């Protein structure tokens, strides 16, 4: 009951201050809780397996963020390529000033 009570307490505190989550080792709590309840050990993943799963998720998230950044850059480039550079607008005036001493 101590693990359940503490996890609930931490969850409640986290609503007020998310940093408290760093204090509680949720992975270890799952291991201890399962052992105390007589759960077969093969039901809970080994720490190395969990680390691999989390690494894969982090890599996928990183790839997704990079794709989003590339899409934003491409959209920005498209808008810029369609922008008038004639004199009389800000971009045209800026470009005209680039070659000036």
Order of alpha helices (4+ residues) and beta strands (2+ residues): alpha-alpha-alpha-alpha
